Amino acid sequence: MDPAARVLLRGNDLIPIGSRAFDILVALVQNHGQVLSHVELMAFAWPGLNVEASNIRVQMTHLRREIGCGENGDRYIVSIAGRGYSFVAPVTWKEAQESTQAWNAPLSYGQPPYAVPRIAKTFPPRLSHPVGRDENISKLSQMVSERRFVTIVGTGGIGKTTLAVLVAPDLPMFDQVRFVDLSTVDDEAAVLRTIALALDIAISGNDVVEDVVSHLSTQHALVILDNCEHVIDIAADIVASLLGRTAKVHILATSREALRLPGEAVYLLRPLGVPPHTGDLTVEQALLWPAIQLFVRRAVDSGYLEPFVDGQAATIAAICRRLDGNPLAIELVASRMGRYGLDRVAEMLDNQLALRWSGGRRAAPRHQTAEAMMDWSYALLSDVDQRVFRALSVFSGEFSLDAAVALMEDDDFEQKDIVGSIGNLIDKSLLSLAPGTGPAQLKLSGIAKTYAVFKLAAFGECPLVEQRQSLYRAQSPQPCRPNMAFSSDSGLSMQIQAS
């Protein structure tokens, strides 16, 4: 650890931790063997501010996970009941120059006796460890090692690219790892040129596929094809050629739907875990769930300095459930906590303004807002699929396939077309099967539902769909109107302002 440079390394590997967690670690190491109370740690990490002790617990959970506390018998930070925390591992201090030399050394991605895979210059920077994804990273690493073609499938904002970027460099069996961002291309020639560029291939003629195959034919390489959904047919053809004409090339793709090729292993990336409907929650109980951890962390980062108390836990849990545990949606909403506060954020959750709250300045355009995230998926739908998607927004919760078909049966669609569209929406991660036993029930996710409501109003389809939905009012009592009340399980009253 270099406190001056604010750098933490394991060997030559950079360990990414937040600024508050780093301050807490410095305080503990500098007072090695001593017990520091919550008050003392808060004075280090939040000087001059009055914050709730739960913030220390959140940061401590993050810090222990990142440094591997408790793994393989390693003990670094221990909790002393009723007193605080103590750093108990041996500490050796070195001159600053030595730690600077270690920091300037190249970062390694493999451990002996493996070779370090060559990472292309175009490879995205190594990202900070995402909340609640340890098991996903472990499982996906195993799958990519054992299978030649793996596709990470999930809805927009779920973290597919992040997972691929984190997993790839830690697979030392590959000679090289190449990352191909397909989000900005939309035709066959552009896709092939982008792949060739990422592989540093000089195109010799008109057969770019042949050039790519020849380049990779003798290599044990991992090629990541990121964001395949809008060029999925072209991507599938290229993947089929690479797998069929090379012996040791592995493909890791990310997409909102599977490529459906022989030999494809689909890894379904699920949302972050959220607390179930269990009534009252304490902050400590809520923070056991990854979605709540992410929300609280981003809220603190946004400037929310009020202490989190038990009375807020159920509200935060209701928000995370409403967002279906989607990491991007949670970050976009929690980032407004510093400016609006919890009650206002909850009140505006289904307002059109919330769809347009901006995210990270350097995020991909499709991830700048929740609306942009949904625009990307919506534009890939056929006209029939778009119409069915909009109509399904009138259901307040779970609904049956029969109810969905009845909602559209008077339009110029045959029943098989409606059923086919519903299947397409499931395949494209916009509609899901609700968990549980009994007859299958469908569910439109929180952000997707909010987006579809405004699309329905914009197309002037509310009155007609509302008439049909009245036949199923007992199952879905919430009508479709420009001003639509939504009551969460925490008792909050929310308004959807359609325009």
C-alpha positions as CSV (number, residue, x, y, z in Angstrom):
1,M,0.0,0.0,0.0
2,D,1.3,3.5,-1.0
3,P,-0.8,6.0,1.1
4,A,0.7,9.0,-0.7
5,A,-0.1,7.7,-4.2
6,R,-3.3,6.1,-2.9
7,V,-2.4,2.8,-4.5
8,L,-3.0,-0.8,-3.3
9,L,-1.3,-3.7,-5.0
10,R,-1.3,-7.5,-4.6
11,G,2.0,-8.4,-6.2
12,N,1.8,-6.2,-9.3
13,D,-2.0,-6.4,-9.5
14,L,-3.9,-3.2,-8.8
15,I,-6.7,-3.7,-6.2
16,P,-9.4,-1.2,-7.0
17,I,-11.2,0.2,-3.9
18,G,-13.1,3.4,-3.3
19,S,-11.6,6.5,-1.6
20,R,-13.5,6.0,1.7
21,A,-12.5,2.4,2.0
22,F,-8.9,3.3,1.2
23,D,-8.9,5.9,4.0
24,I,-10.2,3.4,6.4
25,L,-7.5,0.9,5.4
26,V,-4.8,3.5,5.9
27,A,-6.1,4.3,9.3
28,L,-6.2,0.6,10.3
29,V,-2.7,-0.1,9.0
30,Q,-1.2,2.9,10.6
31,N,-2.7,1.8,13.9
32,H,-1.7,-1.8,13.4
33,G,-2.8,-4.1,16.3
34,Q,-4.9,-1.4,17.9
35,V,-8.7,-1.3,18.0
36,L,-10.3,1.7,16.2
37,S,-13.9,2.6,17.0
38,H,-16.6,3.5,14.5
39,V,-16.2,7.1,15.6
40,E,-12.4,7.1,15.0
41,L,-12.8,5.5,11.6
42,M,-15.5,8.0,10.6
43,A,-13.1,10.8,11.5
44,F,-10.5,9.4,9.1
45,A,-12.9,8.7,6.2
46,W,-15.4,11.5,6.6
47,P,-13.5,14.3,8.4
48,G,-15.8,17.0,9.8
49,L,-19.0,15.2,8.8
50,N,-21.6,13.4,10.9
51,V,-22.4,10.1,9.3
52,E,-24.2,7.0,10.4
53,A,-22.2,4.0,11.6
54,S,-23.8,1.9,8.9
55,N,-21.6,3.6,6.4
56,I,-18.6,2.1,8.1
57,R,-20.2,-1.4,7.8
58,V,-20.8,-0.9,4.1
59,Q,-17.2,0.3,3.4
60,M,-15.8,-2.5,5.6
61,T,-17.7,-5.1,3.7
62,H,-16.4,-3.8,0.4
63,L,-12.8,-3.5,1.8
64,R,-12.7,-7.0,3.2
65,R,-14.0,-8.5,0.0
66,E,-11.5,-6.7,-2.2
67,I,-8.4,-7.5,-0.1
68,G,-9.5,-11.1,0.3
69,C,-10.0,-11.1,4.1
70,G,-10.9,-14.6,5.2
71,E,-9.9,-16.3,2.0
72,N,-7.4,-19.2,2.2
73,G,-7.1,-18.5,6.0
74,D,-5.8,-15.0,5.5
75,R,-6.9,-12.6,8.3
76,Y,-6.4,-8.9,7.8
77,I,-9.2,-7.0,9.6
78,V,-11.1,-8.4,12.5
79,S,-14.2,-7.0,14.2
80,I,-14.1,-6.5,18.0
81,A,-17.6,-6.8,19.3
82,G,-18.8,-3.5,20.8
83,R,-15.5,-1.8,20.2
84,G,-14.6,-1.5,16.5
85,Y,-12.0,-3.0,14.1
86,S,-8.4,-3.9,14.1
87,F,-5.8,-4.7,11.4
88,V,-4.1,-7.9,12.6
89,A,-1.9,-9.0,9.7
90,P,1.9,-8.4,9.9
91,V,2.9,-4.9,8.6
92,T,6.3,-4.0,7.1
93,W,7.0,-0.3,6.3
94,K,9.3,0.5,3.3
95,E,10.7,3.7,1.9
96,A,8.4,5.5,-0.5
97,Q,10.8,5.0,-3.4
98,E,10.5,1.2,-3.2
99,S,6.7,1.3,-3.3
100,T,6.9,3.7,-6.2
101,Q,9.1,1.2,-8.1
102,A,6.6,-1.5,-7.4
103,W,3.8,0.7,-8.7
104,N,5.7,1.4,-11.9
105,A,6.2,-2.3,-12.6
106,P,3.9,-3.7,-15.3
107,L,0.6,-5.1,-14.0
108,S,0.4,-8.9,-14.3
109,Y,-2.7,-11.0,-15.1
110,G,-1.5,-14.5,-14.6
111,Q,0.6,-16.4,-12.1
112,P,3.5,-18.7,-12.7
113,P,3.9,-21.1,-14.3
114,Y,1.5,-19.6,-16.8
115,A,2.4,-17.0,-19.3
116,V,0.8,-13.6,-19.1
117,P,-1.7,-13.2,-21.9
118,R,-1.1,-10.4,-24.3
119,I,-3.8,-7.8,-23.9
120,A,-4.4,-5.6,-27.0
121,K,-4.1,-1.8,-26.7
122,T,-7.8,-1.5,-27.6
123,F,-8.8,-3.7,-24.6
124,P,-10.9,-1.6,-22.1
125,P,-9.2,-0.7,-18.8
126,R,-9.6,-3.2,-16.0
127,L,-12.7,-2.1,-14.1
128,S,-13.4,-2.0,-10.4
129,H,-14.9,-5.2,-8.9
130,P,-18.7,-5.1,-9.3
131,V,-20.9,-5.6,-6.3
132,G,-22.3,-9.1,-5.9
133,R,-20.6,-10.7,-8.9
134,D,-18.0,-12.9,-7.3
135,E,-19.8,-16.1,-8.1
136,N,-20.6,-15.0,-11.6
137,I,-16.9,-14.2,-12.3
138,S,-15.8,-17.6,-10.9
139,K,-18.4,-19.6,-12.9
140,L,-17.9,-17.7,-16.1
141,S,-14.1,-18.1,-15.9
142,Q,-14.6,-21.8,-15.7
143,M,-17.0,-21.9,-18.7
144,V,-14.7,-19.8,-20.9
145,S,-11.8,-22.1,-20.0
146,E,-13.7,-25.3,-20.8
147,R,-16.0,-24.2,-23.7
148,R,-14.9,-22.7,-27.0
149,F,-18.0,-20.5,-27.4
150,V,-19.8,-18.8,-24.5
151,T,-22.4,-16.0,-24.7
152,I,-23.2,-13.8,-21.7
153,V,-26.9,-13.0,-22.1
154,G,-28.9,-10.5,-20.1
155,T,-30.9,-7.3,-20.3
156,G,-29.4,-3.9,-20.9
157,G,-27.4,-2.5,-17.9
158,I,-27.1,-5.8,-16.2
159,G,-23.3,-5.8,-16.5
160,K,-22.4,-8.1,-19.4
161,T,-19.5,-6.0,-20.7
162,T,-18.1,-5.4,-17.2
163,L,-18.1,-9.2,-16.5
164,A,-16.4,-10.0,-19.8
165,V,-13.7,-7.3,-19.2
166,L,-13.0,-8.6,-15.7
167,V,-12.9,-12.3,-16.5
168,A,-10.8,-12.2,-19.7
169,P,-7.4,-11.1,-18.4
170,D,-7.4,-13.7,-15.6
171,L,-7.4,-16.6,-18.0
172,P,-3.7,-17.4,-18.4
173,M,-4.2,-20.3,-20.8
174,F,-4.6,-18.0,-23.7
175,D,-1.7,-16.6,-25.8
176,Q,-3.7,-13.3,-26.3
177,V,-7.0,-11.7,-25.5
178,R,-8.7,-9.4,-28.0
179,F,-11.7,-7.2,-27.4
180,V,-14.0,-6.2,-30.2
181,D,-16.6,-3.5,-29.5
182,L,-19.5,-3.9,-32.0
183,S,-21.8,-1.3,-30.5
184,T,-20.9,1.4,-33.1
185,V,-21.2,-0.8,-36.3
186,D,-24.3,-1.9,-38.1
187,D,-23.3,-3.7,-41.3
188,E,-21.3,-6.8,-42.4
189,A,-18.4,-4.9,-43.8
190,A,-18.0,-2.7,-40.8
191,V,-18.2,-5.7,-38.4
192,L,-15.4,-7.5,-40.3
193,R,-13.2,-4.4,-40.4
194,T,-13.7,-3.8,-36.7
195,I,-12.7,-7.4,-35.9
196,A,-9.7,-7.1,-38.2
197,L,-8.6,-3.8,-36.6
198,A,-8.9,-5.3,-33.0
199,L,-6.7,-8.2,-34.1
200,D,-4.1,-6.0,-35.8
201,I,-4.7,-7.7,-39.1
202,A,-3.7,-6.1,-42.4
203,I,-6.5,-6.9,-44.8
204,S,-5.0,-8.4,-48.0
205,G,-8.1,-8.6,-50.2
206,N,-11.9,-8.8,-50.3
207,D,-12.2,-12.0,-48.1
208,V,-11.7,-10.5,-44.7
209,V,-13.0,-13.7,-43.0
210,E,-10.2,-15.6,-44.6
211,D,-7.7,-13.0,-43.4
212,V,-9.0,-13.3,-39.8
213,V,-9.1,-17.1,-39.9
214,S,-5.5,-17.3,-41.3
215,H,-4.3,-14.9,-38.6
216,L,-5.9,-17.0,-35.8
217,S,-5.4,-20.5,-37.2
218,T,-2.3,-21.3,-35.1
219,Q,-3.1,-19.2,-32.0
220,H,-4.7,-20.1,-28.7
221,A,-6.6,-16.8,-28.4
222,L,-9.7,-15.5,-26.7
223,V,-11.8,-13.1,-28.9
224,I,-14.5,-11.1,-27.1
225,L,-17.3,-9.9,-29.3
226,D,-19.1,-7.2,-27.2
227,N,-22.7,-6.0,-28.0
228,C,-23.7,-8.5,-30.7
229,E,-27.5,-8.0,-30.5
230,H,-27.9,-5.5,-33.2
231,V,-25.7,-7.4,-35.7
232,I,-26.5,-10.8,-34.4
233,D,-26.9,-12.5,-37.8
234,I,-23.5,-11.3,-39.0
235,A,-21.9,-12.0,-35.7
236,A,-23.3,-15.6,-35.8
237,D,-21.9,-16.2,-39.3
238,I,-18.4,-14.9,-38.2
239,V,-18.4,-17.0,-35.0
240,A,-19.4,-20.1,-37.0
241,S,-16.5,-19.6,-39.4
242,L,-13.9,-19.0,-36.6
243,L,-15.0,-22.1,-34.6
244,G,-15.2,-24.3,-37.7
245,R,-11.9,-23.2,-39.3
246,T,-9.6,-22.8,-36.3
247,A,-8.6,-25.3,-33.6
248,K,-7.9,-23.4,-30.5
249,V,-9.7,-20.0,-30.7
250,H,-12.3,-19.3,-28.0
251,I,-15.1,-16.8,-28.4
252,L,-16.8,-14.9,-25.5
253,A,-19.8,-12.9,-26.8
254,T,-22.1,-10.5,-25.0
255,S,-25.6,-10.0,-26.2
256,R,-29.2,-9.3,-25.1
257,E,-30.1,-12.6,-26.8
258,A,-28.3,-15.8,-27.6
259,L,-26.7,-16.4,-31.0
260,R,-28.2,-19.8,-31.2
261,L,-25.3,-21.7,-32.8
262,P,-24.3,-25.3,-32.3
263,G,-21.9,-25.6,-29.3
264,E,-22.9,-22.3,-27.8
265,A,-22.9,-22.2,-24.0
266,V,-25.3,-19.5,-22.8
267,Y,-24.5,-17.8,-19.5
268,L,-27.6,-16.0,-18.2
269,L,-26.5,-13.0,-16.2
270,R,-29.2,-12.5,-13.5
271,P,-30.0,-9.2,-11.7
272,L,-28.5,-8.4,-8.3
273,G,-30.2,-10.0,-5.3
274,V,-32.8,-7.9,-3.6
275,P,-34.7,-8.5,-0.3
276,P,-38.0,-10.3,-0.7
277,H,-41.3,-8.8,0.6
278,T,-40.7,-9.5,4.2
279,G,-42.0,-6.4,5.9
280,D,-39.7,-4.4,8.3
281,L,-36.0,-4.5,7.6
282,T,-33.1,-3.1,9.5
283,V,-30.2,-1.5,7.7
284,E,-27.9,-4.3,8.7
285,Q,-30.3,-6.9,7.3
286,A,-30.8,-5.0,4.0
287,L,-27.1,-4.6,3.5
288,L,-26.7,-8.4,3.2
289,W,-28.2,-8.0,-0.3
290,P,-26.0,-6.9,-3.2
291,A,-28.6,-4.5,-4.8
292,I,-28.8,-2.6,-1.5
293,Q,-25.1,-2.5,-1.1
294,L,-24.7,-0.9,-4.6
295,F,-27.5,1.6,-3.9
296,V,-26.0,2.7,-0.6
297,R,-22.5,3.0,-2.1
298,R,-23.7,5.1,-5.0
299,A,-25.9,7.2,-2.8
300,V,-22.9,8.1,-0.6
301,D,-20.8,8.7,-3.7
302,S,-23.4,11.2,-4.9
303,G,-23.1,13.3,-1.8
304,Y,-25.8,11.9,0.4
305,L,-24.3,12.4,3.8
306,E,-27.3,11.7,6.0
307,P,-27.1,8.5,8.1
308,F,-29.1,5.5,6.8
309,V,-31.6,4.4,9.5
310,D,-33.7,1.3,9.8
311,G,-36.8,3.2,8.8
312,Q,-35.4,3.7,5.3
313,A,-34.4,0.1,4.7
314,A,-37.8,-1.0,3.4
315,T,-38.0,2.0,1.1
316,I,-34.6,1.3,-0.4
317,A,-35.5,-2.3,-0.8
318,A,-38.8,-1.4,-2.6
319,I,-36.8,0.8,-5.0
320,C,-34.3,-1.9,-5.8
321,R,-37.2,-4.4,-6.4
322,R,-38.9,-1.9,-8.6
323,L,-35.7,-1.6,-10.6
324,D,-35.5,-5.4,-10.7
325,G,-32.0,-5.4,-9.3
326,N,-30.6,-3.9,-12.5
327,P,-27.1,-2.5,-11.6
328,L,-27.2,0.4,-14.1
329,A,-30.7,1.4,-13.2
330,I,-29.8,1.3,-9.5
331,E,-26.7,3.4,-10.1
332,L,-28.7,6.0,-12.1
333,V,-31.4,6.3,-9.4
334,A,-29.0,6.2,-6.4
335,S,-26.8,8.9,-8.0
336,R,-29.7,11.4,-7.4
337,M,-29.8,10.8,-3.7
338,G,-27.4,13.6,-2.8
339,R,-29.5,16.1,-4.6
340,Y,-33.1,14.8,-4.1
341,G,-33.0,12.6,-0.9
342,L,-34.6,9.3,-0.5
343,D,-38.2,10.3,-0.4
344,R,-38.0,12.4,-3.5
345,V,-36.1,9.7,-5.4
346,A,-38.8,7.2,-4.5
347,E,-41.6,9.7,-5.5
348,M,-40.0,10.3,-8.9
349,L,-39.0,6.8,-9.6
350,D,-41.6,6.2,-12.4
351,N,-41.6,9.8,-13.6
352,Q,-40.3,10.4,-17.2
353,L,-37.6,12.6,-15.7
354,A,-36.1,9.5,-14.0
355,L,-35.7,7.8,-17.4
356,R,-33.5,10.7,-18.4
357,W,-31.3,11.0,-15.4
358,S,-27.7,11.0,-16.7
359,G,-25.2,8.5,-15.6
360,G,-21.4,8.5,-15.9
361,R,-20.0,11.1,-18.3
362,R,-17.7,8.5,-19.9
363,A,-20.3,5.8,-20.1
364,A,-21.3,4.4,-23.5
365,P,-24.1,6.4,-25.2
366,R,-26.5,3.5,-24.7
367,H,-25.8,3.6,-20.9
368,Q,-26.0,7.4,-20.4
369,T,-29.6,7.2,-19.3
370,A,-32.2,4.6,-18.7
371,E,-34.1,5.9,-21.7
372,A,-31.1,5.5,-23.9
373,M,-30.7,1.9,-22.6
374,M,-34.3,1.1,-23.5
375,D,-34.1,2.9,-26.9
376,W,-31.3,0.6,-27.9
377,S,-33.4,-2.5,-27.2
378,Y,-36.7,-1.1,-28.5
379,A,-35.1,-0.1,-31.9
380,L,-34.1,-3.7,-32.5
381,L,-37.7,-4.9,-32.3
382,S,-40.0,-5.5,-35.3
383,D,-43.2,-3.3,-35.6
384,V,-45.3,-6.2,-34.2
385,D,-42.9,-6.8,-31.3
386,Q,-42.9,-3.1,-30.5
387,R,-46.7,-3.0,-30.5
388,V,-47.0,-6.0,-28.2
389,F,-44.3,-4.6,-25.9
390,R,-46.2,-1.3,-25.5
391,A,-49.5,-3.0,-24.8
392,L,-48.1,-5.3,-22.1
393,S,-47.3,-2.2,-20.0
394,V,-50.9,-2.0,-18.8
395,F,-50.5,-5.1,-16.6
396,S,-49.6,-4.0,-13.1
397,G,-47.8,-7.2,-12.2
398,E,-47.6,-10.8,-13.4
399,F,-50.0,-11.9,-16.2
400,S,-50.8,-15.0,-18.1
401,L,-50.1,-15.7,-21.8
402,D,-53.8,-16.0,-22.4
403,A,-54.4,-12.5,-21.0
404,A,-51.5,-11.1,-23.1
405,V,-53.0,-12.7,-26.3
406,A,-56.5,-11.4,-25.5
407,L,-55.1,-7.9,-25.2
408,M,-54.0,-7.9,-28.8
409,E,-56.5,-10.3,-30.4
410,D,-58.7,-7.7,-32.1
411,D,-55.7,-6.2,-34.0
412,D,-54.6,-7.5,-37.4
413,F,-52.5,-10.2,-35.8
414,E,-53.0,-13.9,-35.7
415,Q,-52.6,-15.6,-32.4
416,K,-49.4,-17.3,-33.5
417,D,-47.9,-13.9,-34.3
418,I,-48.7,-12.5,-30.8
419,V,-47.3,-15.7,-29.2
420,G,-44.2,-15.4,-31.4
421,S,-43.7,-11.7,-30.4
422,I,-43.9,-12.6,-26.7
423,G,-41.3,-15.3,-27.2
424,N,-39.1,-12.7,-29.0
425,L,-39.4,-10.3,-26.1
426,I,-38.4,-13.1,-23.7
427,D,-35.4,-14.0,-25.9
428,K,-34.3,-10.4,-26.1
429,S,-34.4,-10.0,-22.3
430,L,-37.3,-7.5,-22.2
431,L,-39.9,-9.8,-20.8
432,S,-39.4,-12.6,-18.2
433,L,-41.1,-15.5,-16.7
434,A,-42.1,-14.8,-13.1
435,P,-40.6,-17.2,-10.5
436,G,-42.8,-19.6,-8.6
437,T,-44.9,-22.7,-9.0
438,G,-48.2,-23.1,-10.8
439,P,-49.2,-21.9,-14.2
440,A,-46.5,-19.8,-16.0
441,Q,-46.8,-16.1,-15.5
442,L,-45.0,-13.3,-17.4
443,K,-43.6,-10.1,-16.1
444,L,-42.4,-6.9,-17.6
445,S,-39.4,-5.6,-15.7
446,G,-39.5,-2.2,-13.9
447,I,-37.5,0.0,-16.2
448,A,-38.9,-1.7,-19.3
449,K,-42.5,-1.3,-18.0
450,T,-42.0,2.4,-17.3
451,Y,-40.5,3.0,-20.7
452,A,-43.4,1.0,-22.4
453,V,-46.0,3.1,-20.6
454,F,-44.7,6.3,-22.1
455,K,-44.4,4.7,-25.5
456,L,-48.0,3.5,-25.2
457,A,-49.2,7.1,-24.4
458,A,-47.0,8.6,-27.2
459,F,-48.7,6.3,-29.8
460,G,-52.2,7.2,-28.5
461,E,-53.0,3.6,-27.7
462,C,-54.0,3.9,-24.1
463,P,-57.8,4.1,-24.6
464,L,-58.1,1.0,-26.8
465,V,-55.8,-1.1,-24.7
466,E,-57.5,0.1,-21.5
467,Q,-60.9,-1.1,-22.8
468,R,-59.5,-4.5,-23.5
469,Q,-57.7,-4.6,-20.2
470,S,-61.0,-4.0,-18.3
471,L,-61.9,-7.6,-19.1
472,Y,-59.0,-8.6,-16.8
473,R,-59.4,-5.9,-14.2
474,A,-59.5,-8.5,-11.4
475,Q,-56.0,-9.7,-12.3
476,S,-54.6,-6.3,-13.2
477,P,-56.6,-3.5,-11.6
478,Q,-54.3,-0.7,-12.5
479,P,-55.7,1.3,-15.5
480,C,-53.6,2.9,-18.2
481,R,-53.9,6.7,-17.9
482,P,-51.6,9.6,-18.5
483,N,-51.4,10.1,-14.7
484,M,-51.1,6.6,-13.2
485,A,-50.7,6.0,-9.5
486,F,-48.2,3.3,-8.4
487,S,-48.1,2.0,-4.9
488,S,-45.0,0.1,-3.8
489,D,-45.0,-2.5,-1.1
490,S,-43.5,0.1,1.3
491,G,-46.6,2.3,1.0
492,L,-45.1,5.0,-1.2
493,S,-47.3,6.8,-3.6
494,M,-45.7,7.4,-7.0
495,Q,-46.9,9.2,-10.1
496,I,-46.2,8.5,-13.7
497,Q,-46.4,11.7,-15.8
498,A,-47.0,10.5,-19.3
499,S,-46.4,12.9,-22.2
